[in-house]
Amino acid sequence: MAFEELKAEQSEIWGSAPWERIAPLLAPVHEHLVRALAPGPGIRWLDAGTGTGALALLAARAGAEVTGVDLAPNLIETARRLAEEEGVAIDFQVGDAEALPCENASFAVVSSAMGIIFAPNHASVAAELARVCEPGGRIGFTAWREDAGFMPINRRYSPPLRPGQGDSVDWGREDYVQALLGETFVLEFEEGDAPVTGASGEEVWQLMLAGSGPFRTRAEGLEPERSEEFHREFVDLLERHRQDGGVSVPAPYLLILGTRR
């Protein structure tokens, strides 16, 4: 099933805010993936759904030959700027995780930190991972568990999925991943946690509004009263997890590792 109109919307929404302000919240995810995939000199590495390139930068600093792909041109523009500022060579391209702009079996490693899970056609994503990963190569990507952080509140205030659209949270279930990728990859799973932290619930709310295009679009698309309910529930959730002068909400995730058969 094609979702071209939806993906055009996603591209615009994701690129409508400076995601690099949010990326530090995902630092535990990026570091976990890099530890698991162990980049090294000369390794041909693809980071799909790269966003503003935080994971791609980690791999490139370790010597990998990195290509980063994302659906949102604005995020790719930022990723290029950040890499240039560091003097790190990464080939950033605009591209679709359901139709990656890459040759067959062209990468030894394919990674994604909470990126490819948001593509609407999960079967196409799975097929692309298998296509671009060389025999014996590795994949590593992450997906939120269903109860992670403020995800349950987010879902209550989100529009319904389009007909046939895959739900990103399904990637956080081992049985689902096994059904999609088990024939082409030998899979392993690891647990992780990337807590949502800040000085206060209100500070995190404002950060999400400022830096996350999807979050801002969701909040601003609601009727005023409904938007205020969303705001209040979000802040209250974080404040219920206050500790040591700040807030910290557990955000468990699944790390999926695979070796191409």
N, C-alpha and C positions, 0 to 999 in steps of 0.2 A: 504494500500500500504506500502511495506517495503522500508526502506531507509538505510539499514545496511552499505553500502559503504559510503554514505554521512555522516552518524553519526560517522563512524570511522575517516573520514576526520575532522569532527567538533571536535571530541575529541582531536585529535592531534593539530589542530590549536589553540583551546582555551587554551590548556596547553603549548603552545610554548613560552609564555611570562609571566612575573610576574604580574598577574592580581591584586595582593594585592596593587600595586601602583595606580591602577585605582579605586579600590573600594571606596576610600574616596570621589570621585566625586558623588557617589550614596548614601552618608550618609543621605540626606533628604528623599530618598526613603525608606531606612532601618528604619529610625526613624518613618516615617509615618505608615509603616506596623506594627511596634511594638506597636505604640499607638493604632492603630485600633484593633489589635488582642489581646492585653493585656495579655502577658505571665505572668504566676504565678507558684508557687511551685507545682511540680508534674504533670503539664499539659504535655501530650504526644504530641510532636510537631515535624513535619517533615518539613524541609526546602529543597525544590526540586530545582535543578539547583543552588546549594549553592555557587558555585565558590570557593573562598578562605574563606568562612564562616563568613563574616561580620555580616549578619543578624542572623545566627545561634548563634553567640557569644552573641548578644544582648538578644536574647530569653533565652539563658542558664544562663546569668548573673542574669536574673530575676527569676530564679528557675525552668524554664521549663526543661523537660527531652527531649533533642533535638537529633534528627537524621538528618544529612545533607547528601544529595545525589547529586552527579554531574557526568556527563559523562566523564570528563577529569581526569585521574588518577593524573596528575601533580598538578592540582588545589586541589584535595583532599589531596595530600601529604602536600601541603602548609597549607591548613586549619587545618590539624592535628597538624602541627608544631606550628602554631599561637595559637591554643587552649591550647596546652601543655605549651607554654611559659606563658600563663595567668593562668595556673592551673585550666582550665575549662573543665569539662567532657562532651564531645559531641561524639556521635557515627557517625563518617564520613565514608561513603561508596561510592564506585564507582557504579553508576547505571544510568539507562536510564529513563527519565521522561515518556516515552511511555510504559515502562514495569518496574515499580518501584519494588525494591527488598523488598517488604513489604507485610505483611498479610492484608487480607480484614479488613476494619473498625478498623485499628490499631492505628489511630491518632485522637486526639481531634481537632488539628489545623494543617493545611497544608499551608505553605507559599512559596512564590517565588518572589524574587526581580529581575525583568528583566532576568529571567532564563528560565522557561518552555516555554516562548513565542518563543524561537529559535528552539525548537524541530520541525522537519518537518511535522509530522502527528498530526494535531491539534485535530482531533477526538479521537485519541488514548490518547492524553494528558488529554482531558476532561473525558474520561472513567476512566483513572487512578485516577484522582482527586476524582471522585465519589466512586471509589472502596476502596481507602485507608482511606477515611474520615468517621468516625463513624456517625451514625444517630444523628442529632442535633449538630454535630461538625461543625467547621468553616474552610473556606479557605480564603486566602487573597493573591493576587498577583498583579503585576503591569505590565503595557505595555506602551511603548512610543506612544504618539500621532504622527500622520503622519509628522507634521512639527517640531518636537522636535529638538532643538539644531542644530547639523550639519547633522541630518539624511537625509534631502533632497540631500545634496552634496554626502554623503556616497552612497546613492542609485544610483546616476548617475554613480558612478565609481565601482559599484559592478557587479559581473557576474549575468546573469539571473537565476531565480529560476529553479530548476530541475522540470521536469514534475510531477505534483501532489504535489509538495512541498508547504506547507502553508507559507504565508507571515507573519512575526512576527508583522507587523504593523496592521494587521487585529484584533489582540487582543486588540488594542486600540480603538475599536468601540463597543459601548454598544450593538447595535443590533446583532453584530457578537457573542459576548460573551453570550448574552441571548439565541441565537439559539443553541449554543453548550452546555450550562450549565443550562439553565432555567428549564429543566424538573427535574433535580436532586438537584438543589440548589435554595433557595430564595436569590436573588441577590440584592446588593446595589452597588452604584458607587460613588467614590469621585474623585475630581480633585487634582492634585499635580504639583509641578514644582521643578526640580532639575537642576538649571542653570549650564551650562558649564563655569567654571571660571578659571582664571589664570592671571599671570602677563602680558602675551602677547599671541597673536595667535600662534606665533612660539613656545612658551613654551608648549602650550597645544598640538600642533602637535607632538613635540618631546616626550612628555609624552605618547601620544597615541601610537606612534611607539614603544616606549620602553616597555609599559605595557600591551597592548591589542594584543593578537595573531591574532584575526580576522582583526583588523585594519592594523597591520603590513603586514599580508599576502595580504590584498587587495592592499596596496600601492606598495609593492615589486613585485606583480604579473602583474603590468601594464608596458607597454612600457615606456622607460625613459621620453619621451615628455609628454605622458599622465599622468604619475606619477607626474611630475612637475606641470601640470595643476591642478591636485587634490590638491597638496600641496598649490599652490597659492590661489585657491578658498577657501580652508579651512581656511587659515590664514586671507584672506581678510574678510570672513564672521565674524570671531571672532573680528577682529579689527574694524569692523563697529559697534560693541557693546562695545566699550571702555567706561569705566566710572571709576571715583575714582582711577586712577592709574593702572587699570587692565581691563580685559575683562570679560563680563558676558552675555552669550547667553541664553535666556529662553529655557527650555526643558520641556514642559508640558507632563504629563503622566496621565494615568487612573489607579486608584486603584480599583480593583474588590474585593468585599467582598461577601461571600456566606455562607449560613447556610444549611447544608445537610438536605434534606427532610426526 
